[in-house]
Amino acid sequence: MQAGTVRYIFLASLLLAAAGGYMFQAAPRGVGDARWPEDDGFYALDHWSVGPQRVELVNGAQFVTRVFQHSGEAPATLTIVTSREPKVYGAGAEVPFLGNGYSVQPAPAEVFAGVHGVGGLIARGSSDQWLVMYAYGERRGLLGNGPLAWTLAAVDGVLGWPNDYYRLYLIRRIDVLDQASARGMVELADTMFSRVARWYRS
């Protein structure tokens, strides 16, 4: 029993060391440019209008943004942050908001219960409040940014397998948060995040 535990600890340490070495090496291991779904039809949904894409290159990652509008409601902004390098996992979902003076807390679990691979935050400023849905993924699916995702990224690097790594954000300004007011946002996140994950798997 004890020998088995030592073996597991050794293997975990080896994987973590490989992941650390991969992340901090000087030469990039990604192959080719970042990819994302660009076709307007990919984003088409019943009862939603969708704006054109806006693309920015920030710290080596592509930020691809589209705005979704539902009649009579505040717009929701979808952002795909994508790179061939797993460093796109590095920042927690709350970092962009904390860096801009917002306080952040987890959204109530019941708001997005049953939505696979998706987390939620509430970001509050001095005069505004935002519901943030987010997910992390790669070609294998929405794996989060925990030990499993980092270990698989290290394996990709060691074996020289190219991959697409990405973060997804869906953000909408809200006045009051409850299940009824968040329903449309959660359904939009569930639909678009799943659609993006399928696109990267194909």
C-alpha positions, 0 to 999 in steps of 0.5 A: 500500500505504501509503495503504491502511494510513493509511486503515485507521488513520484509520477505526479511529481514527474508530470508536474515537473514536465509541465513546469519545464514546458511552460517556462521553456524559451522556444514556443511549442505551438504549431501554426497560428491560433484558430477560431470559428469565423463564419457568421453562421456559426454564431446564429441563434434563434431570437438573438442578433449577432454583431461582427467579430472583433479580433485583437492580439494581446500577449500572444493570444487572440481575443475574438469578440462578438456581441449578442443582442436579445430584444429588450435585454442588455447585450451579452458579449462572447469572447474567445481567447485562443492560442496554440500555447497552454499559457492561455490557461494561466490567468484565472477567470477573475483576473481581468476584473480584479485588474480593473477595480472590480470585486469578484465573487462566485455566482450562486451555483443554482444559477448555472447548475447543470451546465457542463464545464461552465463557471460563473462570477459576479463582478461588481464595480462602483456603479455596475454589476456583471454576470460572467460565465466562463470555461476553459478548453482545448481539442479534447473538450472543456477540461477547465484549467486544473491539474488534468488540463495542465497535465495533458498540455504537458503531454502535448508539449513532450510529444510535440502534439499541436493543440488549440487552447482557449478560454471562453467568456460570456458577459452581461450587465445585470441589475438583479441576479436571480434564476429568472433574469439569468436564464437567457444568459445561461442558455446562451453560454450553454449553447455557444460554449458547447458549439465552440468546444465541438468546433475545436474537437472536429 
